[in-house]
Amino acid sequence: MVSKLRKLKDNLYRGLLWGSAFLTVAVLIMIVGYLFFKGYRLINFEFIFGDYSPAGGGGIWPMIITTIYTIAISLIIATPIGICAAVFMQEYAKQGRLVNVIRFATESLTGIPSIIYGLFGAVFFVTTLKMGMSIIAASLTLTIIVLPVIIRTTEESLKTVPNSYREGSLALGTTKLQTLYKVILPSAMPGILTGIILSIGRIVGESAAIFLTAGTVAAMPSSIFSSARTLTVHSFLVTQESGDIELASAIGIVLIVIILALNLTAMFISKKLNKADY
Amino acid sequence: MSINGMKVRPNNTTMMQPSNTEVKISVKNLDLFYGDKQALYSISLDIHKNEVTALIGPSGCGKSTFLRTLNRMNDLIDGVNINGSIMIDNQDIYKTNDVIKLRTKVGMVFQKANLFPMSIYDNVAYGPRMQGIKNKKQLNEIVENSLRGAAIWDEVQDRLKHSALGLSGGQQQRVCIARAIAMKPDVILMDEPTSALDPISTLKVEELIENMKKDYTIVIVTHNMQQAARVSDRTAFFLSGEVVEYDETNKIFSMPSDQRTEDYITGRFG
């Protein structure tokens, strides 16, 4: 009797866990499926590589380029700064009040809504630093947004590097810097790459902050100092202006493909780096 | 000779004339504090060249802490303070700023094998490379000699480019010894090097230690008293941060002069 009840409980629990996992996957499939069925008819060569035409038709190539620009510039700035900050806090700084304050500050940064970053970027980069509505102003704003993500994930992965590696290396008469570059960072690399992947997601997903700092010019940017429109902003605007869900969905498909490609690249690099270790 | 079932090699008594050997490390009145807490009390002992010196004692008695003062690994811990002096080759290691050079001269093998996630070759070549040796032929030579020195060359020579983490625990520990040897140190510190190993691997490492002492001065921390009796020439018994007794190993194990030493080695506590 008791054992039957226990078994039932066990099965119930198992079902619950299974159901939760299933729900997550189901939601993902539903979203991707919805996007695909709504938008796939629009996707062709002209749509992806064509110039935008406000009269309708036309492509999204300028927005793809703008999106790639913002990802590249933000990561080029945020990754080294983020890694250095995390290394400082985890490996160099004496654990104490100062480090706790820095850590609290970075954690608070992750909780701020992106519209606030957008407003800050609009006031500081666009106006005060006279960058104007531009890709560079948006990228710098995005840098601030993803910095805490990179710092956190890098710190977490540095924590997982066994102390015995550090001791083993230092006991062989190496300097701290050598130990960092040859042993600690390579071991932490998978975690650092996870942070970069999360950052890409955050950058691509951002609309409000970019809207306020890069503007909405729907043309091929002539340089990083010109105003431009990313895919996400474009998707938002076409839905809002014309209610064209089909077009917005097609943009969504392209976005998902870009993110998937970037994530796979990051995973590939991570694997390559791990292989290189032996 | 046998004490409580423990075999002490009889040849230890005849083979050694330790008092004639040269002093390699001389420790005088060494106190060590972790913050306010004192961990070592006025340690004074001489470690002799080309001998194996064992440090024994119950957990938390300060033997590992003491070992780590000899290559200044305690410097890595915040709040450690040291009084007294440690002379290696008549140079006070706490009066020089060149910790890097000290650690190339005083190698260390840890309790748990801590090979890096690299190939066997890269692990052994790591230290020399960091010293700036780039010549491939020279590195090959160092790697081979070090692995031979650690009696593991035959087992790994076909898979030098494979991950070191694929080796068994005992093999990994011997590669760790090879990695230490690759720096051509004078002194090798071992912190319970066999505590995570099976008996056969332990035996191999112990044989290795015996063979190594002609080239190196070895200081070994061990929990295992039979091991101390088997491999060492001198033994220091630590208790609560003090050296209770330090003498030739066979004397410590046959007629300890302090009651506490006798209680410990006969298994009454610890």
Interface residues (C-beta under 8 A of the other chain):
Chain A: K94 Q95 P162 S164 Y165 R166 E167 G168 S169 L170 A171 L172 G173 T174 T175 Q178 K182 V183 P186 S187 D277 Y278
Chain B: N71 M73 L76 D78 I100 K101 L102 R103 T104 G107 M108 F110 K112 N114 L115 F116 P117 M118 S119 D122 Y126 G127 M130 Q131 K161 H162 S163 A164 L165 C176 R179 A180 M183
